[in-house]
Amino acid sequence: MERLRPLVPEGVTPAQSALRRIAVQETLSVVIPGVRNASQAHANAATGAPTPLDQNTRRAVQEIYDELIRPQVHHCW
């Protein structure tokens, strides 16, 4: 999270930023975020229409994913 935090746009929560990144994936048809309370549901809904991330941000997020997450999950499928 510490490496992703600087990539989160101002005025957007990290969760909203993550939802936006997921929602703009071409192979994805729906995003179903988890929530624990009404406040989280409202924050997720406030994410609004996803806007594409700029190329540098997409590249940085992909590099973090490839380094830290891919080795942990891709063997599962």
N, CA, C and O of each residue as an XYZ file, in Angstrom:
308
protein
N       0.825     -1.190      0.000
C       0.000      0.000      0.000
C       0.867      1.249      0.000
O       0.528      2.252     -0.630
N       1.980      1.183      0.706
C       2.847      2.364      0.768
C       3.377      2.735     -0.608
O       3.577      3.917     -0.889
N       3.608      1.762     -1.463
C       4.087      2.067     -2.813
C       2.966      2.549     -3.717
O       3.218      3.271     -4.681
N       1.735      2.160     -3.423
C       0.603      2.600     -4.235
C       0.086      3.974     -3.814
O      -0.424      4.727     -4.644
N       0.213      4.300     -2.542
C      -0.349      5.545     -2.012
C       0.033      6.791     -2.835
O      -0.833      7.627     -3.090
N       1.303      6.940     -3.259
C       1.646      8.132     -4.050
C       0.962      8.183     -5.420
O       0.936      9.238     -6.053
N       0.412      7.065     -5.882
C      -0.250      7.018     -7.180
C      -1.730      7.362     -7.098
O      -2.394      7.498     -8.126
N      -2.253      7.503     -5.882
C      -3.677      7.819     -5.693
C      -3.887      9.310     -5.953
O      -3.236     10.148     -5.328
N      -4.789      9.640     -6.869
C      -5.048     11.053     -7.165
C      -5.583     11.809     -5.950
O      -6.239     11.227     -5.086
N      -5.304     13.076     -5.895
C      -5.797     13.918     -4.806
C      -7.319     13.945     -4.825
O      -7.939     14.027     -5.885
N      -7.905     13.876     -3.645
C      -9.358     13.925     -3.527
C     -10.037     12.582     -3.725
O     -11.266     12.505     -3.746
N      -9.250     11.521     -3.870
C      -9.782     10.178     -4.080
C      -9.193      9.279     -2.997
O      -8.006      9.376     -2.684
N     -10.017      8.410     -2.427
C      -9.499      7.481     -1.427
C      -8.743      6.350     -2.129
O      -8.955      6.113     -3.318
N      -7.870      5.656     -1.411
C      -7.207      4.509     -2.018
C      -8.204      3.460     -2.532
O      -7.990      2.873     -3.593
N      -9.275      3.227     -1.795
C     -10.283      2.254     -2.246
C     -10.943      2.711     -3.542
O     -11.154      1.905     -4.448
N     -11.270      3.992     -3.637
C     -11.872      4.513     -4.861
C     -10.899      4.395     -6.027
O     -11.296      4.051     -7.140
N      -9.648      4.675     -5.775
C      -8.634      4.557     -6.822
C      -8.525      3.112     -7.305
O      -8.412      2.861     -8.505
N      -8.558      2.168     -6.371
C      -8.495      0.750     -6.732
C      -9.719      0.350     -7.554
O      -9.594     -0.356     -8.554
N     -10.893      0.798     -7.136
C     -12.112      0.478     -7.886
C     -12.036      1.039     -9.301
O     -12.435      0.375    -10.257
N     -11.530      2.248     -9.435
C     -11.392      2.845    -10.767
C     -10.446      2.026    -11.630
O     -10.726      1.764    -12.800
N      -9.313      1.618    -11.036
C      -8.345      0.842    -11.811
C      -8.960     -0.468    -12.278
O      -8.763     -0.875    -13.422
N      -9.694     -1.120    -11.408
C     -10.320     -2.387    -11.765
C     -11.398     -2.168    -12.824
O     -11.498     -2.942    -13.776
N     -12.193     -1.132    -12.665
C     -13.334     -0.900    -13.551
C     -12.925     -0.586    -14.987
O     -13.717     -0.808    -15.902
N     -11.737     -0.087    -15.208
C     -11.329      0.254    -16.579
C     -10.668     -0.911    -17.311
O     -10.235     -0.759    -18.453
N     -10.587     -2.075    -16.660
C     -10.008     -3.243    -17.325
C     -10.933     -3.685    -18.457
O     -12.131     -3.875    -18.249
N     -10.374     -3.845    -19.645
C     -11.180     -4.198    -20.814
C     -11.854     -5.555    -20.690
O     -12.918     -5.766    -21.272
N     -11.263     -6.472    -19.953
C     -11.812     -7.825    -19.855
C     -12.800     -7.988    -18.706
O     -13.236     -9.100    -18.409
N     -13.149     -6.893    -18.070
C     -14.006     -6.933    -16.899
C     -15.382     -6.368    -17.224
O     -15.496     -5.356    -17.916
N     -16.414     -7.016    -16.729
C     -17.755     -6.515    -16.998
C     -18.418     -5.904    -15.771
O     -19.356     -5.120    -15.907
N     -17.941     -6.253    -14.561
C     -18.557     -5.725    -13.347
C     -17.536     -5.744    -12.209
O     -16.644     -6.592    -12.165
N     -17.690     -4.799    -11.303
C     -16.871     -4.749    -10.097
C     -17.816     -4.875     -8.912
O     -18.783     -4.120     -8.804
N     -17.544     -5.824     -8.022
C     -18.375     -6.011     -6.839
C     -17.486     -5.807     -5.614
O     -16.855     -6.750     -5.135
N     -17.438     -4.571     -5.108
C     -16.582     -4.312     -3.948
C     -17.240     -4.791     -2.659
O     -18.465     -4.823     -2.543
N     -16.422     -5.152     -1.718
C     -16.942     -5.519     -0.406
C     -17.126     -4.278      0.448
O     -16.388     -3.304      0.301
N     -18.091     -4.310      1.324
C     -18.324     -3.201      2.245
C     -18.702     -3.756      3.611
O     -19.283     -4.835      3.725
N     -18.360     -2.996      4.642
C     -18.720     -3.404      6.003
C     -19.788     -2.507      6.609
O     -20.407     -2.856      7.614
N     -19.999     -1.348      5.992
C     -20.989     -0.429      6.551
C     -21.480      0.523      5.462
O     -20.957      0.544      4.348
N     -22.490      1.303      5.813
C     -23.104      2.225      4.844
C     -22.112      3.274      4.364
O     -22.157      3.684      3.205
N     -21.228      3.705      5.234
C     -20.241      4.710      4.852
C     -19.343      4.203      3.724
O     -19.055      4.941      2.782
N     -18.902      2.953      3.815
C     -18.079      2.379      2.759
C     -18.873      2.229      1.463
O     -18.340      2.459      0.377
N     -20.128      1.848      1.572
C     -20.965      1.717      0.378
C     -21.125      3.066     -0.314
O     -21.056      3.151     -1.540
N     -21.338      4.116      0.467
C     -21.469      5.461     -0.111
C     -20.159      5.901     -0.765
O     -20.176      6.493     -1.845
N     -19.026      5.616     -0.121
C     -17.727      5.988     -0.685
C     -17.469      5.249     -1.995
O     -16.955      5.830     -2.951
N     -17.827      3.960     -2.034
C     -17.663      3.199     -3.271
C     -18.532      3.763     -4.383
O     -18.082      3.901     -5.520
N     -19.775      4.088     -4.057
C     -20.685      4.646     -5.053
C     -20.196      6.002     -5.544
O     -20.431      6.367     -6.696
N     -19.520      6.748     -4.680
C     -19.018      8.070     -5.055
C     -17.852      7.990     -6.028
O     -17.423      9.002     -6.583
N     -17.345      6.787     -6.232
C     -16.257      6.621     -7.198
C     -16.708      7.106     -8.564
O     -15.917      7.664     -9.324
N     -17.967      6.894     -8.870
C     -18.527      7.395    -10.118
C     -18.021      6.650    -11.331
O     -17.484      5.547    -11.228
N     -18.200      7.271    -12.484
C     -17.761      6.669    -13.737
C     -16.239      6.592    -13.746
O     -15.559      7.570    -13.438
N     -15.716      5.436    -14.098
C     -14.265      5.300    -14.096
C     -13.618      6.132    -15.194
O     -14.112      6.208    -16.319
N     -12.520      6.741    -14.843
C     -11.733      7.470    -15.822
C     -10.422      6.724    -16.007
O      -9.830      6.259    -15.033
N      -9.970      6.606    -17.227
C      -8.729      5.869    -17.460
C      -7.556      6.506    -16.720
O      -7.460      7.728    -16.605
N      -6.678      5.657    -16.228
C      -5.460      6.146    -15.601
C      -4.467      6.521    -16.690
O      -4.466      5.935    -17.773
N      -3.625      7.497    -16.395
C      -2.622      7.858    -17.385
C      -1.615      6.716    -17.515
O      -1.508      5.862    -16.635
N      -0.887      6.717    -18.615
C       0.005      5.612    -18.939
C       1.077      5.396    -17.872
O       1.392      4.249    -17.553
N       1.638      6.451    -17.318
C       2.671      6.309    -16.286
C       2.127      5.656    -15.028
O       2.790      4.812    -14.426
N       0.914      6.045    -14.627
C       0.302      5.454    -13.441
C      -0.020      3.988    -13.680
O       0.228      3.143    -12.820
N      -0.575      3.689    -14.850
C      -0.872      2.281    -15.182
C       0.396      1.436    -15.137
O       0.397      0.329    -14.598
N       1.463      1.963    -15.703
C       2.728      1.233    -15.722
C       3.255      1.015    -14.299
O       3.710     -0.080    -13.968
N       3.195      2.044    -13.464
C       3.691      1.938    -12.090
C       2.882      0.918    -11.289
O       3.453      0.113    -10.554
N       1.570      0.950    -11.428
C       0.712     -0.007    -10.720
C       1.003     -1.424    -11.213
O       1.074     -2.354    -10.409
N       1.170     -1.596    -12.516
C       1.457     -2.920    -13.073
C       2.790     -3.453    -12.551
O       2.906     -4.640    -12.246
N       3.785     -2.591    -12.449
C       5.090     -3.020    -11.935
C       4.982     -3.482    -10.477
O       5.576     -4.489    -10.093
N       4.230     -2.748     -9.684
C       4.029     -3.145     -8.281
C       3.291     -4.474     -8.216
O       3.648     -5.355     -7.433
N       2.265     -4.614     -9.039
C       1.507     -5.868     -9.086
C       2.410     -7.031     -9.487
O       2.418     -8.073     -8.832
N       3.165     -6.849    -10.559
C       4.025     -7.921    -11.052
C       5.068     -8.344    -10.025
O       5.400     -9.524     -9.921
N       5.574     -7.393     -9.278
C       6.607     -7.697     -8.288
C       6.050     -8.342     -7.016
O       6.611     -9.315     -6.511
N       4.950     -7.797     -6.505
C       4.489     -8.196     -5.180
C       3.283     -9.136     -5.145
O       3.126     -9.906     -4.197
N       2.449     -9.079     -6.151
C       1.195     -9.833     -6.087
C       1.183    -11.025     -7.042
O       0.787    -12.126     -6.659
N       1.609    -10.809     -8.263
C       1.578    -11.884     -9.262
C       2.202    -13.176     -8.751
O       1.595    -14.234     -8.920
N       3.397    -13.148     -8.128
C       3.990    -14.406     -7.661
C       3.135    -15.133     -6.613
O       3.247    -16.349     -6.455
N       2.293    -14.396     -5.909
C       1.480    -14.987     -4.849
C       0.179    -15.607     -5.348
O      -0.384    -16.476     -4.682
N      -0.310    -15.167     -6.524
C      -1.638    -15.603     -6.935
C      -1.721    -16.281     -8.298
O      -2.636    -17.074     -8.517
N      -0.824    -16.007     -9.203
C      -1.002    -16.499    -10.559
C      -0.837    -18.006    -10.709
O      -1.296    -18.579    -11.697
N      -0.206    -18.640     -9.772
C      -0.113    -20.097     -9.837
C      -1.468    -20.770     -9.547
O      -1.649    -21.967     -9.773
N      -2.409    -19.960     -9.039
C      -3.735    -20.500     -8.698
C      -4.622    -20.691     -9.915
O      -5.637    -21.383     -9.827
N      -4.274    -20.105    -11.033
C      -5.088    -20.306    -12.221
C      -4.257    -20.508    -13.398
O      -4.778    -20.694    -14.498
